Amino acid sequence: MKLPKRILAIFAVNCLLLSVGLAVVELTFGGWLDTSNLNRLNLLKDCVRQSDVSHLYNDPNPIIRYSRDKYGLRGTHDRPGSIDILTVGGSTTDQRYIRDGETWQDVLQDRFARTGVTVVVGNAGVDGQSTYGHIKNFKWWFPHIPDLKPGYILFYVGLNDFYMEDGYSHDQIVSEEQNLTQKLKDNSAVWHMIRTLRGVYKAMVVDKTRHLAVDFSKVHWTRDSIQKDYSVMDRRLSEYATRLRALADMTHRIGAKPIFVSQPSRKYRITPEGLMGDSSVSFYDGHKYNGIDYYHMMRKLDGVTKAIAMEKDGLFVDLATHAGWVDTDFYDFAHMTPKGAEKIGELLWGALKNVVTGAERGAED
């Protein structure tokens, strides 16, 4: 049966209106006309936000202030050109729920200042980013920040890359081919929205890496692993090494020195009596693992980080195996309280105080 011409006309008009609407959305919010590509990164810029953190940790003043400058950076720098150490990482670097002035970057900068040395620390952490996103920062973000010439780039990495999918297409970082599919992924606002929502779902539901307070007194701990062989990680570790090499090379090309830092987690505890891990079971490529397994798996990943740091004339700081972490340093299995952030800043200062002086950059500026 033939459709009436009126119905066909209505259908055609609606399709036309939908197409025009999508075109307007794409041109307004997409990257088709934006040569800087900043829309492709999930950046907050020129913003001040207030959050109530009382559901995450105890604080006498639970309403915190979180701000980023017009270039998307956190910190107390007066201009990007004054930054000596640029820190790059995901949510544990961004620290969305730590107030301005209390991030580990603030603590690190303050500890240098207490010794009479001016070392300005900028924060380029982006919630949810892995090393794949960090690589894109060098292509789509950092070149568009005027006079940004840090002496060091500190990569606080590992936790997000643990969950990177085996053979994930975003790991194809060598080729810069711009076929139609890649252009669509890079520039489409609709694609970016779908990708963001998918990432949020994966982080919150599948990997459970969202910001939720954990009552560590109710965690069941074990000393026994589930797995004995972690070769399932081999391909991911190889891809991770490739991304780290790319980051180190990009760092050297802009005249900076790479610093790679391993990340602690409260999925495990390092105690005088030995290693303890969260007994709850998760899955990695279909293989069960608990907190003990997670420790050993992260040590393999951190071992790659250390090896690439040494290979690429960088510095490696191992915070993951520091035995001094306690429950109150964390508000969940990955994210720090202000107390934990202060401890990170202190430990980093201890590792970097004889490496980073700030004198050379001070003379240049």
QUIVENBEL-V708585 format. One record per helix or strand of 2 or more residues. SS is the DSSP state (alpha for helix, beta for strand). FROM is the first residue (numbers start at 1). TO is the last residue. If there is no record, write none. Layout:
BEGIN
ss | from | to
SS | FROM | TO
SS | FROM | TO
END
This chain:
BEGIN
ss | from | to
alpha | 5 | 29
alpha | 38 | 40
beta | 47 | 52
beta | 63 | 68
alpha | 80 | 82
beta | 85 | 89
alpha | 91 | 94
alpha | 104 | 114
beta | 121 | 123
alpha | 131 | 140
alpha | 142 | 144
beta | 152 | 156
alpha | 159 | 162
alpha | 169 | 171
alpha | 180 | 187
alpha | 189 | 206
alpha | 216 | 218
beta | 221 | 222
alpha | 231 | 253
beta | 257 | 262
beta | 268 | 271
beta | 274 | 278
beta | 282 | 284
beta | 287 | 289
alpha | 291 | 311
beta | 315 | 318
alpha | 327 | 329
alpha | 338 | 352
alpha | 359 | 364
END
